[in-house]
Amino acid sequence: MDIQIGFESYELVVETCLESSLFVLAGKVIMRMTNRGFIPYIKARQKVFDGLAAVGELEFAYIVKKKLTELNS
């Protein structure tokens, strides 16, 4: 199936993951967003980065941050 998912859907999933403290999943969703050319809101980006760092996922946090930096966000 060719289902198109828009920015709002991705953002909703990221926010839901953050509310549930699922920071790794939120990071993965952000990576998918960036691959599609979507740039998440700055507040969500910061929460994901801080959450990943808090749970010891520093390497993944920096990968996400680097990807966002590459998009000049």
C-alpha positions as CSV (number, residue, x, y, z in Angstrom):
1,M,0.0,0.0,0.0
2,D,1.1,3.5,-0.7
3,I,-0.1,5.5,2.3
4,Q,1.0,9.1,2.7
5,I,1.6,10.2,6.2
6,G,1.8,14.0,6.8
7,F,3.8,16.1,9.2
8,E,0.9,16.4,11.7
9,S,0.7,12.6,12.1
10,Y,4.4,12.3,12.7
11,E,4.3,15.1,15.2
12,L,1.4,13.5,17.1
13,V,3.4,10.2,17.3
14,V,6.4,12.0,18.7
15,E,4.4,13.9,21.3
16,T,2.7,10.7,22.4
17,C,6.0,8.9,22.7
18,L,7.4,11.8,24.8
19,E,4.4,11.7,27.1
20,S,4.9,8.0,27.6
21,S,8.7,8.4,28.1
22,L,9.4,6.3,25.0
23,F,12.4,8.4,24.0
24,V,14.1,5.9,21.7
25,L,10.9,5.4,19.7
26,A,10.5,9.2,19.5
27,G,14.0,9.4,18.2
28,K,13.3,6.8,15.6
29,V,10.1,8.7,14.5
30,I,12.1,11.9,14.2
31,M,14.7,10.1,12.0
32,R,11.8,9.0,9.7
33,M,10.4,12.5,9.7
34,T,13.8,13.9,8.6
35,N,14.1,11.3,5.9
36,R,10.9,12.6,4.4
37,G,12.0,16.2,4.7
38,F,9.9,17.1,7.7
39,I,11.6,19.0,10.5
40,P,10.0,18.5,14.0
41,Y,9.2,21.5,16.2
42,I,12.2,22.7,18.2
43,K,10.5,21.9,21.5
44,A,10.0,18.3,20.5
45,R,13.5,18.0,19.2
46,Q,14.9,19.3,22.5
47,K,12.7,16.9,24.6
48,V,13.8,13.9,22.5
49,F,17.5,14.8,22.8
50,D,17.2,15.4,26.6
51,G,15.1,12.2,27.0
52,L,17.6,10.1,25.1
53,A,20.5,11.5,27.1
54,A,18.6,10.9,30.4
55,V,18.1,7.2,29.6
56,G,21.7,6.7,28.6
57,E,21.2,6.7,24.8
58,L,23.9,9.4,24.2
59,E,25.1,7.9,20.9
60,F,21.6,7.9,19.5
61,A,20.9,11.4,20.8
62,Y,23.9,12.7,18.9
63,I,22.9,10.9,15.8
64,V,19.5,12.5,15.9
65,K,21.0,15.9,16.6
66,K,23.5,15.5,13.8
67,K,20.7,14.6,11.3
68,L,18.7,17.7,12.4
69,T,21.8,19.9,12.0
70,E,22.3,18.6,8.5
71,L,18.9,19.8,7.6
72,N,19.8,23.3,8.9
73,S,17.1,23.2,11.5
